[in-house]
Amino acid sequence: MASIKIVFVMVYIQLLLLLILSTNAQTCSYMWDPIFEANSANPPTMCPVDTKSGQSCIFPFIYNGVAHTTCTVNGPNNPDFRPQCAVDVDSSQSAIQWSFCIVPTDTFVLYTTVRKGGPWTQNYGSTQGGTMLWIYGKRFAQRGFNTVPSTATTNAIQLVDGYSVYNCTMHDDKVTDSQLTCYTLKMPEGVYQIRVYVNNNLIPLYQYYDKKRATFAPMSSQTPIITGATPTTAPPRSLLSLSGSFKSSCFSRDTDGCSMDNNPLISRIYIGGQLCNMVNPFTGANYSEVTDTSLQCNFDSDEVGIFNISMIVTNEYGRSMVPSNLYRVSATNQLYVFQTYATISSVLPAMGSTQGGTTLIISGQSFSQSVQYPIVVNVAGQACTILNVSLTEIQCKTPAVPSVILSQYQGGLGLLIFSDPITVSQSLITSTNPPVPSGTASQMWTNGASYTSNSSASETVWMIGFIRVPTTATFSFILKINGYGALFLSSDENPINKIKIADTTTRYQSSPIILQNNT
């Protein structure tokens, strides 16, 4: 029994010794591990770094008065800027003998600029993104022609400021083994370090000529601004007038004073994902004079919907911004600047069966069918079954006549304005039963709930339409008018059920009203 106990004790002692040895064993990290940059004040133990000569690097070593704890690309006799280190030093740790370091990739980063061939000091651009960065260096990954996309040979770029990291979208068409190009994303003002990845390997900062020469600074002062866009609604393929601070009046290298690479160009104007062209493709003429504060462009698309507007200005600028006062809120709770709509020129036939089944032919323009904005036709509030759609014609089959027919149905866009050259008393306008437009009143359409009269004579104006709120919430309506008037709101789709909610005799603002979004 005693011998068995001794065996157990010996096994226990052996396991304890193994545990102690394992605990005391030191681990190391490789020099190119990002942990060294993140913990420069208290770096971990570095694993030995081998060199092409078969010797290991000696750290730290001193060269030109600078103590190096990693390899460097700024050593002697190194025209290709490959990482190298000292493999022999004197008593003062000064480098005597050098050798090239064996590292995962010997890519070298020289500097970054926002202009092809520009200086490293030109490193600023738009806060809205769209600035093209040019990163110069040596031995970047160069992807050859391949019929199948490959990620085996890749470059990637990130912009880093502390804990903020933004990807820079690669522009591979201009990539060579000595230059990379990418487009910045929207980011706050600041100074961002350019970090390069080659074949999934992060290029350490000791393989930069100078990390301060590889930075990017988005700035509000370098951001083009669009401050005005008219009209705010129009059919597709309409002409738009833009105003603002574009930072350049150049849009083509063929324009006088714009031929040099250092001249920034208004390269593209986007309405949503579609182009807005400044030059008529049929005549070759500009739609208007292009200045750094105003221009006209044509929306070259048949798409119907809501859109935001932006422009790209090359070199030290980028994508434009739009101030908040230009944005509108759609019925689907989306922000937009410009809206397109289809136009209807005729509906045939004018009569049909009360039981439905009549084929309607609706003629017009821009009947663009899309997944986001499918075409829907209603007749008396009921769905008309779509049979066929083209850009200029819709065919649908009518439903049966409903039991209740209203005088008006929701649909269309904006408000109808009726104008009569007559004077109506304040008491009548603000009564619970106000007058309606006469049969001879002029009519016009507006996309906003405002109207400015161009007449000096007396005039009575009605603005009539449906409101479709973007979300269920409590709303207040404010009446602003130079004269007297009243604001009415129906409790449903029927205009008969309207009630007065504000007027110029008692109060200009309505009480809070809960409106439902049932879209």
Phi, psi and omega in degrees: 000323182296319181297325179295319179297320180297320177300315179300317180296318180296319177297318180297316180296320180296316178296322180295318179296318177298321179295318180295316179297320179294320181292321184277350181295133182271141173254163180222162178237150181283152185302327183273001177291131180303344181298334179289322177288325182285338183232049183296331180285330181220070186289153176286174177293132182268136174291152177303142179252118180279158179233171181294337180279352183092351177269163177263152177295149174252120178237143351281158171229156184248133176217127182053038176080004181248131177274127182250131176252001176221176173296164180219153176262000185253027178279184183281156174050050186223065183295338181267002177054053174267147181296131180218166181211171175276134175249359174208138181226161176270190184295338178263014179070015176283140184294133176249316183232140184242157171207157181280136182285146173266109185230164181302322176209139181258027176305140181240132178253119182272299179194172179235144175214167179256006179226138180306119180073008182284173180281160181291339179288344177268080190232031184237160182192199187284147172284347183266005181086189177080006176274128178276125176262139175248117179251119182256146180178212181218146172065038169287158178291133180239111184277121177281176180296135179209131180287343179244127179304139182227144175250008183291327180239101187220155169238149176214152182226136174233152176247124190235131172223097184065239180269000179270123182231128179233135174285149174247119187291119184295140174246086192291342182299332184255009183282131171229184179285354180237001177209145173237149175227144178205161178253131180287158174259171176297132181202156180292164175300148180160184175242119187249134176281133176279121176245129184249135173246133176235120183052044178071007177260124175288125179284117182292157185293339178287352174259017170261143174299315175199117185299335179290343178269005180232063179229165176222136183236098173291135185222142177299324182292343179258011184256115175300150183230132171258111184260348180209144178214117179226143353287167177273341174223144181190162173293159173303158181063033177263162178270132179245145174252124180246143176226159180155209176238097189272350180073353180200150173251003180272139175224358179207143176292346180277352181279142179303133179081006184237009189282338185278151180297334181278001174272114178294144181244144164283093191279323182210146171238127183248137166243104193064232176261008183258155180275147171242111190267137179274347183242132177292119184292342182270324182257340184077003181267152175291146175291333177199172172293134179260121175239180179278004178231349181204151176194168173235144177217157182252129179285102187270066179202155174262007185289137176251131180163199178247145188216155166257160185240137175209161174227154176248124176246127189287180178062235190278019179242241182143216182282145181279165172245161178234127179294157188296333183290347178274346184278146172241163180249126181278171178295342177262016174067036177247144176275139178207166180246326186223142181229136174251155182215155176278156177241142180249126180258332180199155175228119182228145355282170180276344180224157179194187184290141175291343180270002179084188178089359178281134177275114177271140174244112181255117182256149180171212182224149171065041174279071185276118180267126178215163179294320182289321181234076180290149180283129177232130177241127176245139174238117184056038178080000181250149183291133173261118188295121183290129178255318184202146181223134167227178181296335185243359183207139173237133173245131178215160181255126187289153174273175174291153180294129180290163182291330179241126180246127179268161178282336180218150178229149178290152181147177181076203188217134173078202184237149172269134178249125174251137181227129177239132178281055182228165176250128177243136184296154179298320182296325180285319180296321185268006178284170179284351179229073186288163179289161178249161180299146177282168180293342181260003181295139177288152182233144173208165182247144176224148181267359180229162182271051178214155182210134176238124183277140175259005183259141176269351180275169178297144185205138173243131188235137173244134172243116188232134177179185181252144175251136180232101187285148183287340181204153176291120185194178176263128184237153170237141180250134182243131181259119177240121187206144175262083185146217176229152184187183181212155180239127182242148178222130178275150179282350178208201182282350185271119180299338181297331185271021182286148175228151180282130180244346178198151174204175184271001180261331183245301179208142182273348182239137181284164170290159177302134183233130177274122177242140184262138170262110182241033181281000000 
